[in-house]
Amino acid sequence: MARELFARWGLVAIFASGETLAARQAQDVALGYLRKPYEMAALLQSVEAMEALRAGSAPRQVPQGFEAFPHAQPGRRGESSASFRRLA
């Protein structure tokens, strides 16, 4: 579904999944990954974190279990995104 949304309309996703490897393998069409199970607040915080990163700011809060993919972070291509990864 994420690939179709990207191909048709250029929409990117934040994956919510228990399949870490699959999410990382499809990161070309996603901004990040939120590990299941999660609370609705964590999903909203993930969206807010990505908005901040895409605007060039540091997010106020990054929920546990969220990983921003490196290409989604302006100025961070090829750098580690460990400061935004919270996969406990």
N, C-alpha and C positions, 0 to 999 in steps of 0.2 A: 504494500500500500504506500509506504513512504517513497519508494522509487517512482511510482506512478504519479503521486502528488508533485514530486520534484520535476519529473519529465514534462508533465502537462502545464503546470503553473509556477514552477520554480519555488514551491513551498518546501521548507525544510522542517524537520520534526525534532522533538525531544523524545527519544525512546523511553518507554517504561516497560521493563522486562526483567525476568529472572535469568535470562540468557545473556550473560555478560559478553561472551565471545561473539555471539551472533550480532549483538548491538555494535560492538567495536568493528566487526567486519563490514558493517553497512554504514560506517560513519561518514561516508561521502555524501549522504543525503540527510544527515542529522546534525544537530548542534551539540547534542549531548545525550546522556543516558541516566535514567533514574532507576535504581535497582528496586525490584519488588521484594517484599511488600512495602508500601509507602503510605503515608497519610496524605490527604488532599492538600494540607498546608505545605508539604514538601514539594508537591507538584507545582503549586503556585510560586513557591520560593525559587524553584528551578527556572521557571520562566522569567522571574524578576532578575535572577542572577545572569541569565543569558542576555537579557535586555541591557544590563549594565555593562557586561563584557563587550557586547557589540557596539556600545556607545563609547568604548575606551575607558570605562571606569571600573573600579574594583567593586564587586558586589558587596552589599551590606551583610548578606547572609547567604551561605551556601549550605543547603540541607545535606544531612548525612545520607550517603548512598547516591549522590549525584556526581557525575563526571562530565565536565565540559570537554568536548573533543578539541584538540589543538587547533585545527583549521578554523574553528568558530571563534577564535580569540584574536582579534586584530593585533598584529605585531608579534604574535606568538607562534607563527608557523615554524615548525621544526624544533621549537623549544618545549621543554617539559611543562605540562599543565598541572604538575603536582600540587601547586598552591590552590587549585580549584577542584582537585579530586578529593572526595570524601567517602571512599569506599572502605568503611570499617568492617 
